[in-house]
């Protein structure tokens, strides 16, 4: 990695985590482009969703993301897609984050270009979120995705020509669209840029009672009284024993991973349920691992330069 080149982190999500041939075809569009590094891709069967992590210079990264999204739109039909994760489109999200030698403002500009070019190329409607949002409420994915693909598609079709609901329509319609509606097969794509990306974190409970996981998730997530920078759900992964508190963490610097883990353990004690372990889904910043290490070991005055591998990275 050059010391002076610019690098962006992108974590696009597309709505298929079950069909291996589709997943590989979509991810191959990233592999084909020089100047980008495919860090990982994580198909999730129950979510029916794949999270891709890629780092690249702005120009080749833009090419890779556009090609990947076009392939998702070609191969995924939202009329047939079902899964437990909220979604509104085949290529559901394309979020960008500054990684090295680049500003948030430059990422915002690139996100605008990607959204406009993807719309022109495929016709897919585009929502801009986070720093690219046109209104404050659209900064949040949850607002844009309210009702998911089926609900939002039906709502827009119902209220588009209803003058009495014009304000509601304006607040929910795509930012870029040919007819103000969702695509009948591709849905819509959310494009965004912001300073920090999310860290996906799962905590495993030794019970088959998913209602307990849901109650604990409610205690963790911001809107219901937990950490303001987290969102959480209680779910069951069919492929493993127990249930899961699945957490999206949007600011691990100020809400460290260990803090969420400890809260889940504390809440689980109420039900006499042990926590059997946890996992981080996909790549994570070294800083977020180190601050949990400092907490559990009670380290004092620990310096990042003490980690030998950090010298290799520089």
C-alpha positions as CSV (number, residue, x, y, z in Angstrom):
1,X,0.0,0.0,0.0
2,X,1.6,3.3,-1.1
3,X,2.1,5.9,1.5
4,X,0.8,8.8,-0.6
5,X,-2.1,7.1,-2.6
6,X,-5.7,7.5,-1.5
7,X,-7.6,4.5,-0.3
8,X,-11.3,4.1,0.5
9,X,-13.0,1.3,2.4
10,X,-16.3,0.1,1.0
11,X,-18.7,-2.5,2.6
12,X,-21.4,-3.2,0.0
13,X,-24.2,-5.6,0.9
14,X,-26.3,-7.5,-1.7
15,X,-29.4,-9.5,-1.1
16,X,-28.3,-13.1,-1.6
17,X,-26.5,-15.3,0.9
18,X,-27.7,-18.7,-0.2
19,X,-27.0,-19.3,-3.9
20,X,-23.3,-20.0,-4.3
21,X,-23.2,-19.4,-8.0
22,X,-24.9,-15.9,-7.7
23,X,-22.6,-14.9,-4.8
24,X,-19.5,-15.9,-6.7
25,X,-20.6,-14.1,-9.9
26,X,-21.3,-10.9,-8.0
27,X,-18.0,-11.0,-6.0
28,X,-16.1,-11.8,-9.2
29,X,-16.9,-8.4,-10.5
30,X,-14.7,-7.0,-7.6
31,X,-11.9,-9.6,-8.2
32,X,-11.6,-8.6,-11.9
33,X,-10.6,-5.0,-11.2
34,X,-7.0,-4.0,-10.6
35,X,-6.3,-1.4,-7.9
36,X,-8.8,-2.9,-5.4
37,X,-8.4,-5.5,-2.7
38,X,-11.2,-7.9,-1.9
39,X,-10.7,-8.2,1.9
40,X,-13.6,-10.6,2.6
41,X,-17.1,-11.6,1.7
42,X,-19.5,-13.1,4.2
43,X,-22.6,-14.9,2.9
44,X,-25.3,-15.2,5.7
45,X,-27.9,-17.9,4.9
46,X,-30.6,-16.8,7.4
47,X,-30.2,-13.1,6.5
48,X,-30.0,-14.2,2.8
49,X,-27.4,-11.4,2.4
50,X,-23.7,-11.1,1.6
51,X,-21.5,-8.5,3.1
52,X,-18.5,-7.6,1.0
53,X,-15.4,-5.7,2.3
54,X,-13.1,-4.1,-0.2
55,X,-10.4,-1.5,-0.1
56,X,-9.2,0.4,-3.2
57,X,-8.1,3.6,-4.9
58,X,-11.1,5.8,-5.8
59,X,-11.2,5.3,-9.6
60,X,-10.9,1.5,-9.7
61,X,-13.0,1.1,-6.6
62,X,-15.8,3.0,-8.3
63,X,-15.5,0.7,-11.3
64,X,-15.6,-2.4,-9.2
65,X,-18.6,-1.2,-7.2
66,X,-20.6,-0.3,-10.3
67,X,-19.9,-3.6,-11.9
68,X,-20.8,-5.5,-8.8
69,X,-24.0,-3.7,-8.3
70,X,-25.0,-4.2,-12.0
71,X,-24.4,-7.9,-11.6
72,X,-26.5,-8.1,-8.4
73,X,-29.3,-6.2,-10.2
74,X,-29.1,-8.7,-13.1
75,X,-29.1,-11.9,-11.0
76,X,-31.3,-11.1,-7.9
77,X,-35.1,-10.7,-8.2
78,X,-36.6,-8.9,-5.2
79,X,-40.0,-10.4,-5.9
80,X,-38.5,-13.8,-5.0
81,X,-35.9,-12.8,-2.4
82,X,-36.7,-13.6,1.3
83,X,-34.5,-13.2,4.4
84,X,-34.5,-12.1,8.0
85,X,-32.3,-9.0,7.4
86,X,-34.1,-5.7,6.5
87,X,-33.5,-4.9,2.8
88,X,-35.0,-2.8,-0.1
89,X,-32.9,-3.9,-3.0
90,X,-30.8,-6.5,-4.9
91,X,-27.7,-4.3,-4.4
92,X,-29.0,-3.1,-1.1
93,X,-26.3,-0.8,0.1
94,X,-23.0,0.8,-1.1
95,X,-21.4,2.6,1.8
96,X,-18.0,4.3,1.6
97,X,-15.6,5.3,4.4
98,X,-12.2,7.1,4.3
99,X,-9.4,4.7,4.9
100,X,-6.1,6.4,4.1
101,X,-5.1,9.9,2.8
102,X,-8.6,10.8,1.9
103,X,-11.4,12.9,3.5
104,X,-15.0,12.2,4.2
105,X,-15.9,15.0,1.8
106,X,-14.0,13.2,-1.1
107,X,-15.9,10.0,-0.2
108,X,-19.2,11.9,-0.3
109,X,-18.3,13.2,-3.8
110,X,-17.5,9.7,-5.0
111,X,-20.7,8.3,-3.5
112,X,-22.7,10.9,-5.5
113,X,-20.9,9.8,-8.7
114,X,-21.6,6.1,-8.0
115,X,-25.3,6.7,-7.3
116,X,-25.9,8.7,-10.4
117,X,-23.9,6.4,-12.7
118,X,-25.5,3.3,-11.3
119,X,-28.9,4.8,-11.9
120,X,-28.1,5.9,-15.4
121,X,-26.6,2.5,-16.2
122,X,-29.2,0.2,-14.8
123,X,-32.2,2.3,-14.0
124,X,-32.3,1.2,-10.4
125,X,-33.7,3.9,-8.1
126,X,-31.2,5.4,-5.7
127,X,-31.5,6.6,-2.1
128,X,-28.6,8.7,-0.7
129,X,-28.0,8.2,3.1
130,X,-25.6,9.3,5.9
131,X,-23.5,12.3,4.7
132,X,-25.1,12.2,1.3
133,X,-28.6,12.3,2.7
134,X,-30.9,15.0,1.3
135,X,-32.8,15.3,4.6
136,X,-31.9,14.6,8.2
137,X,-34.2,11.7,8.6
138,X,-32.7,10.0,5.5
139,X,-29.3,9.8,7.2
140,X,-30.5,6.6,8.8
141,X,-30.9,3.3,6.9
142,X,-33.7,2.3,9.1
143,X,-35.9,5.2,7.9
144,X,-35.2,4.5,4.3
145,X,-35.8,0.8,4.7
146,X,-39.0,1.2,6.8
147,X,-41.5,-1.4,5.4
148,X,-38.7,-3.1,3.5
149,X,-38.9,-3.8,-0.2
150,X,-42.5,-5.0,-0.2
151,X,-43.9,-2.4,2.1
152,X,-42.1,0.6,0.6
153,X,-42.9,-0.5,-3.0
154,X,-46.6,-0.8,-2.2
155,X,-46.7,2.5,-0.2
156,X,-45.1,4.5,-3.1
157,X,-47.5,3.0,-5.6
158,X,-50.4,3.8,-3.3
159,X,-49.6,7.4,-2.5
160,X,-47.8,8.6,-5.6
161,X,-50.8,10.4,-7.1
162,X,-52.6,11.2,-3.8
163,X,-52.4,15.0,-3.3
164,X,-53.4,14.6,0.3
165,X,-50.3,12.5,1.0
166,X,-47.9,14.4,-1.1
167,X,-45.6,15.3,1.8
168,X,-45.4,11.6,2.8
169,X,-44.6,10.6,-0.7
170,X,-41.8,13.2,-1.0
171,X,-40.3,12.0,2.2
172,X,-40.2,8.3,1.1
173,X,-39.6,8.4,-2.7
174,X,-36.1,7.6,-4.1
175,X,-33.7,10.5,-4.7
176,X,-33.1,9.2,-8.2
177,X,-35.8,7.4,-10.1
178,X,-37.5,7.3,-13.5
179,X,-41.0,7.2,-12.1
180,X,-40.7,7.9,-8.3
181,X,-41.3,4.2,-7.5
182,X,-39.1,1.1,-6.8
183,X,-38.0,-1.3,-9.5
184,X,-40.2,-4.3,-9.6
185,X,-37.2,-6.6,-9.6
186,X,-34.2,-4.7,-8.3
187,X,-35.9,-2.6,-5.7
188,X,-33.6,0.3,-4.9
189,X,-29.9,0.9,-3.8
190,X,-28.8,3.0,-0.8
191,X,-25.5,4.8,-1.5
192,X,-23.7,6.7,1.3
193,X,-20.5,8.0,2.7
194,X,-19.5,8.7,6.3
195,X,-16.5,8.8,8.6
196,X,-17.0,5.5,10.4
197,X,-18.3,2.1,9.2
198,X,-20.3,-0.4,11.2
199,X,-18.8,-3.4,12.9
200,X,-21.1,-6.5,12.9
201,X,-20.9,-8.3,16.2
202,X,-22.8,-11.4,17.3
203,X,-23.1,-12.7,20.9
204,X,-24.2,-16.3,21.3
205,X,-26.6,-17.5,24.1
206,X,-27.0,-21.1,25.4
207,X,-30.8,-21.2,24.9
208,X,-33.2,-22.0,22.1
209,X,-35.6,-19.3,23.3
210,X,-35.3,-16.5,20.7
211,X,-37.6,-14.3,22.7
212,X,-34.9,-14.0,25.4
213,X,-32.4,-12.9,22.7
214,X,-35.0,-10.3,21.5
215,X,-35.4,-8.9,25.0
216,X,-31.6,-8.6,25.5
217,X,-31.3,-7.0,22.0
218,X,-33.9,-4.4,23.1
219,X,-31.7,-3.5,26.1
220,X,-28.7,-3.1,23.9
221,X,-30.0,-1.0,21.0
222,X,-30.1,2.7,21.2
223,X,-33.8,3.5,20.4
224,X,-35.0,1.4,23.3
225,X,-32.6,2.6,25.9
226,X,-29.3,1.0,25.1
227,X,-26.2,2.4,23.5
228,X,-27.0,5.2,21.1
229,X,-24.5,4.0,18.5
230,X,-25.8,0.4,18.2
231,X,-28.7,-1.4,16.7
232,X,-29.5,-5.0,17.7
233,X,-31.8,-7.9,17.0
234,X,-32.4,-11.3,18.6
235,X,-32.4,-14.1,16.1
236,X,-31.9,-17.8,15.5
237,X,-29.2,-19.0,13.1
238,X,-30.5,-22.4,11.8
239,X,-27.0,-23.7,11.3
240,X,-25.9,-23.6,14.9
241,X,-27.2,-24.3,18.4
242,X,-28.5,-21.5,20.6
243,X,-29.7,-18.0,19.7
244,X,-27.9,-14.8,18.9
245,X,-27.9,-11.2,19.8
246,X,-26.8,-9.7,16.5
247,X,-25.5,-6.1,16.9
248,X,-24.5,-3.4,14.4
249,X,-22.0,-1.1,16.1
250,X,-21.6,2.3,14.4
251,X,-18.9,3.8,16.7
252,X,-16.6,1.3,18.3
253,X,-14.2,4.0,19.4
254,X,-16.8,5.6,21.8
255,X,-18.9,2.4,22.4
256,X,-16.2,-0.3,22.6
257,X,-17.0,-3.9,21.7
258,X,-16.3,-5.1,25.3
259,X,-19.0,-2.8,26.6
260,X,-21.7,-4.4,24.4
261,X,-20.4,-7.9,25.3
262,X,-20.5,-7.1,29.1
263,X,-24.1,-5.7,28.8
264,X,-25.3,-8.8,27.0
265,X,-23.8,-11.0,29.7
266,X,-25.3,-8.9,32.4
267,X,-28.8,-9.1,30.8
268,X,-28.5,-12.8,30.2
269,X,-27.9,-13.4,33.9
270,X,-31.5,-12.3,34.5
271,X,-32.7,-15.3,32.6
272,X,-30.1,-17.7,34.0
273,X,-28.6,-18.0,30.5
274,X,-24.9,-18.3,29.9
275,X,-23.1,-16.5,27.0
276,X,-21.2,-19.1,25.1
277,X,-19.1,-16.8,22.9
278,X,-19.2,-14.1,20.3
279,X,-17.9,-13.3,16.8
280,X,-17.0,-10.3,14.7
281,X,-18.4,-10.7,11.2
282,X,-15.9,-9.5,8.6
283,X,-12.8,-7.3,9.1
284,X,-12.4,-4.9,12.0
285,X,-10.0,-2.1,12.8
286,X,-7.1,-3.0,15.0
287,X,-8.0,-0.1,17.4
288,X,-11.3,-1.8,18.2
289,X,-9.6,-5.0,19.2
290,X,-6.9,-3.3,21.2
291,X,-9.3,-1.2,23.4
292,X,-11.1,-4.4,24.4
293,X,-7.7,-6.0,25.2
294,X,-6.8,-3.1,27.4
295,X,-10.0,-3.4,29.3
296,X,-9.9,-7.2,30.0
297,X,-6.2,-7.2,30.9
298,X,-6.3,-3.9,32.8
299,X,-3.3,-2.6,30.7
300,X,-1.8,0.7,31.8
301,X,0.1,3.0,29.4
302,X,-0.2,0.6,26.5
303,X,1.1,2.0,23.2
304,X,0.0,0.9,19.8
305,X,3.7,1.0,18.8
306,X,4.2,-2.0,21.1
307,X,2.4,-4.2,18.5
308,X,5.1,-5.3,16.2
309,X,2.8,-5.7,13.2
310,X,1.9,-2.0,13.2
311,X,5.5,-1.3,12.1
312,X,5.1,-3.6,9.1
313,X,1.9,-1.8,8.1
314,X,3.7,1.5,8.0
